[in-house]
Each structure stands twice: as C-alpha cells, then as structure tokens.
Amino acid sequence: MCLGVPMKIKKIEGKTGIAELSGIEREVALDFVPDVKVGDWVIIHAGYAIQVLDEEDALETLRLLEEAFRVSGKVQGQ
C-alpha cells in the first residue's frame, strides 16, 4: 500500500524544500507543486510533495491516519 503523509513546508530552496511534521523534518522535491509557499501543507509521497492542501484538510487527514493506525494496532494485538 502506498501512503502520502501531510507535512508543512518550512523552507524552500529552488525545487527542494524542508517539510516538517511533529518535529521531524525531511528534504522533499517540489517539482510537482511549483506554486508552493513556506507555510503550505502538502502531501509527501516517496520524497516528493505531490499536492498542496489547506490546513483543515491536512489536519483531518492526520487525524484519520492516527485513528487508522490505532485501530490497526488493536486488531493486530488481539
């Protein structure tokens, strides 16, 4: 299964940026989101920002991912 994770862009240098989530920073390619700005939320997949999100959608996606992982852990731990 492929998974894209919302992260917030903290820094941009050319076509590369630094994205952050929960204190973890990753260098990401910005080729697919040419209009991205510092402070934007993006979906990161395989090291690439592939879509810009508004903050509400990003936070809802993170909430759903957290819930899915919590439920998955309970199922596997039974």
N, C-alpha and C positions, 0 to 999 in steps of 0.2 A: 504494500500500500504506500502511495506517495502522500506526503503531508506538507502543506505550506503553513508557515507559522507567522503570525503578525509580529512585527518589530517596528520600533520607532527610529527614524533616521536622525542621527546625532551630528554627523559631519559628512560633507561631500567634497571630494577632490576629483574633478573630471568626471569619468564614468564609474568611479568607485565611491562607495560610502561606508560609513560605520553605522551599523544598526544595533539597537540595544533593546533588551527585554529582561526585566528582573535583575539588572546589574550585569548581565552577560552581554558583551559586545562582540560583534562579528563583522569582518570586512565582507561587503557584498557588491556584486556587479549591478550597475544601474542602467544597463543598455536597454532594457525593456520598459523603463519608466523615465523617459527623457525630461519630463516636466516636474519630477520630484523635487521637493524642497526640504531643508532641515526642519524637523518637527513633524513631518508627514509620517503616517503609519503605512507600512507596506507589507505585502505577503512575501515571505522569503521561501524559496524552494531551490535546493541544490546550489546555494550560494548566489542566487540571483533574486533581485527584487522583481516580482512579476506583475504586481498590481498595487496601485495606491488605494488605500481605504480611508474612510472617515473614521474618527476616533471611536464613535459609538459602535460601528461595525467591528472594528478591531477588538475592542474590549468584550463585546458579546462573543466573538469567535474564541477569544482566550478563555472566557468563562465556560463555553461549551466543550472546549478541548480538555480543560481541567476536570469537568464533570465526567467526560467520557473515560479519561484515564483513571479516575477514582472508581467508577463503576467497573471498569475492566479489571482493576486490581482486586476488587472484592470478588468478582466471578472467578478469577484465577486462583485466589487464595482459599476458596471453599473446599 
